[in-house]
């Protein structure tokens, strides 16, 4: 098993296994100073994170997993000023959220937004800085780390910026800035392994354009500025179940007679694998998923294999031949299959700790175990 499957670091709602020796905060550069006044600490229930003001009326952009299900958040500026904010818009699929500060007419410092596309303005190898409030420090001012861009991956059609700059708990939602001090991304999470430390992910700022465009200069939702691609206060896919939707609940009996419901797994991450005993690719996928299942503690991740409209005896033989250790759930009438509507077999649904579908895809990975593990840690 590759070490990358066993070694990881997550940010905010993602589990961190340690801070390591790579924590190296740099002194404020001229570029970082441009965004410092607009970078804020966010406290939403038990969640700690960062954010950046993108509208002078107090519109704050952060990660959706920072605000989570909270409707109210405390927003703290570098000068110590504290304000109450309310969750205004969220996009779970992109892990972005907007918080509107209740400002009573205050004009707030506002960051400039840059170009997050791979272009002449921003390329692999360029240096960037990340600004935010790590939870383990009592710093009144934000901390800044720096590193180069290592790629522009797309996951489920969402553009991310991958960098070598280090992040820690509390950095989620904070800005990634370019050499002009412009915001080009919002920190999402970090996947770290011994081979490659350049694995901090930020949602590209271009992915936030639709959200920001829906809010007017007074910090209110403005239907007249809707671009047409978003038409609900809480942004989700229009066809469910899909990424961004709440996963439909179900209860099935496993092959060993245990009753398992999706609701009972809330608070854990869950992988649902739809498979079939006569599907060669399904056996291959189990060779991919099994190392991931073994590497993750059951308190953090549960993996369920759902096989529809087949005999239990065939499933038992298939599970034995493929050394399947995770629960196998017969779906005799195909009711759960119909709920989730997989496009083909094998299919994978990744469900986060809040019960939301983050990933839905038919699995055909060249490096399946590494990618599944990375997706789990990213979200």
N, C-alpha and C positions, 0 to 999 in steps of 0.2 A: 504493500500500500504506500503511495507517495506521502511524504511528510506533509505536503500541502493540504492533505485531507484532514490531518490531525492538529495542525497549528493554525490558530486564527486570532483575530482581534476585531471586535465590533464596536460601534459607536452608538451612544444614546441608548435606544431600546435594544441595541444589539449587545450581546454579552462580551465583556472584555476580560481576557485572561491575565492581563498584566500590562504595565506601562513600559517595561523594558528599559534599555539604556539609550534609546534613540530620541528621548525628549530633549529638544534643543530649540528653545524659543529665541528668535533673533530680535535684535533691536529694531525699533520702528524705522522703516524706510520712509522716504518721502511719499511713496505710493501708498503705503499702509496708512499714513497719517490722514490721507484724503478720505478714507472710509471709516476711520476710528469713531468719529462723532455719531455716525449713523449705525454702528454695530451695537446690538443690544443683547442683554441676557434675558432669557425667557424662562419663567417658572409657570408650569401648567400642571396643577395637581402635584403628582410625585415626579413629574418629568422636568428635567433641566436641559436647556438647549440655548442656542444662539439664534440671532436673526439679523436682518438688515432693513433699515427704513428705505422704502422705494417711492414713497409719496410724502410730500411736505405736510399733508394733513395727518400724518401718523400711520401710514400704511406700511406694515412690516411683513416682509417675505421670510419664510422659514420652511422647515421640513414638516410634512404632514405628521410624521411619527413623533415630532416634538409636541405638537398640540394634541394629537391623538383624539380622544373623545371629549376633551375639555372644551367648554364653551367660553370660559374666561381664563385669561392668563395675566400674569404680572410682567410688565416690560420695564427693564432697568437700563438706564443709559450710563455712559462712561462717567458722567459727572455725579452719579448717584441718584438722579431724579427717577422716581418710580411712578408708573402709570398703570391703570387697568386697561386691558384690551379684550376684545371679543373676537372669537373665530368668525371670519367673514366668508371665506371661500376655501375649499380644499380640493385637491386632486390626488386621491390615493394612488392612482396608477403611476403618477410622476413623482410621488412623495413630496408634494409642495403644498403650502398653505399660506393664506394671507390673514393677518391679524390687524384689526383696526383699533388704534388707541383712542380711548375716550379723552379727547384733548382740549375741549372747551376753547377752541380757536388758537391753540398754540401752533406755531410754525416749527416743525422739526427739521434737524439736519437730514439731508437726503443724499443717498449714494447715487452715483452715475452708473448706468448699465452699459456694458460693453457688448462685443460680438463674440458669441461662444461657438460659432461655426469654425470648422477646420478651414482656414483661409490664410491669406497673406497676413492678416492681423493676428492670427492665433494658430500655432503649429506645434506638432510634436517636437519636444525638446525645449520649447519656450519655458522660461521660469515664471512661476506664479507664487502668490502668497495666500495663506488662509488665515482669516481673522476670526476669533471667537473666544468663548469663555469656558475653558476646561473646568469640569466640575470638581476636580481634585485640588484646585488652587483657590486661595482666598483673594486673588488679584482683583482689585477694583477696576483696573483697565483690561481690555482684551489682550490675549496673547497672540503672537503672530509666528507662524512657521512658514518655511519656504521649500520649494522643490520644483522639479521640472515636470512638464506634461509628458506622460508616457503613452497616451492614446485617447481616442474618441469613440469608445464602444457604444453600440446601440443594444439595449436589452428590452425586448418586447416593444420595439420601435421607438423607445425613449432614448434621447441622446444624453450620454454621460461624458464627463471629463475625468480621465484617470490621471492621477498625479503621484509624485513621490513625496509630497509634503505630508508630514505626520499630523494626525488628528487624534483626539482623545474624547472621553465622555464629556458631553457638554458642547462639543464643537458642532454637532449636528444642527443644520439650519443656518450656520454662519456663512459668510461670503468667501468665495475664491476670487481673487482680484488679479488683473493683468498688470503689465508694466506701467500702465497709465492710471492705476488706482481704480479702474472700473470693475464692477461686479460681472464676472463671466460664468459663475456657477454657485450653487447652494449645496453645502456639504451634506451628503447622504449617509455614507458609512465607509468602513474600511475593511478590506480583506487582506490579511497579512500572512505570508509564509516565508520559510527560510530561504527560498530561492529568489524571491522577488519582493522587495519592500515597497515597490512603486504601485501600490494598490489602494490608494484613497480615491473614492468615487464622489463626484459632485454632479447633481442634476444640472445640465446646461441651462443658462439663463434664458436661452431662446425658448425653452419649454415652458417658461413662466409668462410668456407674452400674452397668451389668451386670458390668463387669470387677471393680470394687472390691467389689461385693457377693459375689463368689465367694471372697473371702479373709477369714479370720477374724481375730480380734484378736491372734492369735499369729503372723500372717504366713504362715499355711498355707492351702492350698486346702481349702475347706469345701463338700463336695457338698450339705450340708444347707441352705446359703444360696444355692444355685443357683436363679435365678428361672425356669429352664426354657428361656430363650432362648439360653443358651450352655451347651454340654455337652462342650466339648473344651478341653484345656489351651491349645492354640493356636487362636485363633478364626478361622474362615474360613466362607465360604458352604458350605452342605451340598451344593449342586449346582454342579459344575464342568464346563466352565470358566466362571468368573464372577469378579467383583471379590473379591480376597482369595486367589484360587487361583494356583498356579504355572501359567504359560502352557505348554500342551503344545508340545513341540518338533516341528519338521517340517523337511524339506529339499525345496525346489522349484527348478526351473530357470527363470530369468528369460527374458524374450523375447529378450534379447541373449546367451543361452547361459550365463550365470553361475549356478553352484550356490550357493544361499543357504539357510542354516539359521538358525533362531531362536537356537540355542545359540551360534552365532558372534557374535551381537549382544550377548551378556551384557556388562554394563558400560556399555552405551548405553541410552537410552530408545528405545522402538520404538512406532510407530503401525502397526497392521494395519488396512487398509481392505478390507472385503469388498464387491466391486462387481460390476456386470454391464454388458455393452455395450448391452443393450436397456433399461436403467433410466435414465430422464431425470434422476432425482434424483442418480444416481451421477456424472453429468457435472457437475452443479452442485456436488457435494461436492468434486470435484477442483479447481474454481475456488477453493474455500475452503482446501483442504489445501495446494495448490501454493505459496502465499505463505509458509505456515508452514515447509514443506520447504525453501524457498529461504533463509529467515531463519536456520535452525538449522544449525550446522556438522555435518558427517557424523560427526565424532568424538563428538557428543553425542546425536544423534537420527538414526534411520533410519526411513523411511516405506516400507511395502510394500503394494502393491495386489494383492489376490488375486482372481482371476476363475475361477470353477469351471464345469466342464462346458461350455466353449465352444471354438470353433476359434481357433487362434493368429492366423490371418489377420484374424479379426474384432477381436481384442484389439489387434493392431498398428494397424489403422485407427482404432479408438476412442482409443488412446493418442495417435496423431498429431493427430486432430481436437481433442482436449482438451488438447494440449500438456503431456502428463504426463511429467515429468522423473524421478520416482522409479521404482524398479524395479517392473515389472508381472510377476506370477508366475502363469502358467497352472496351474490345479489340475484337470487333465483328468478325473479320476475322482471329484472332489469329496471326496477323503480329508481335506484340511485343513478344508474346510467342515464336514464331519461332526464333526471334532475340536472345533471352536469353537462350532458350533451357533448361528450368528447368527439373531436373531429375524426379520430381514428385511434388505433391501438398500436403501441402503448401510448398513453397520454398521462401527463403529469399536471397536477394542480398544487401550487404552493400556497398555503394559507397561513397568514401571520398570526401573531398572538392575540389580535383583536377579532379574529374570525373573518378577515377579509381576504379575498383571493388576490394574490399579487402576481402570480404567473399561471398562465394556462397555455400549454403547448403539447403538440405531439412530439415525442422524444426521438430524435435521431442525432445523437451527439458523437463526435469523434473522440472527444475527451469528456465523456459523460460525468464521471465521478467528480472531476475537478470543477466542472461548470455547475453541477447541481450544488456542490458544497459552497462554491463562491456565491451563487444566488441566495442560498440560505443565509449566508453571513451578511450579504449586502442589504437584505431586508430584515 
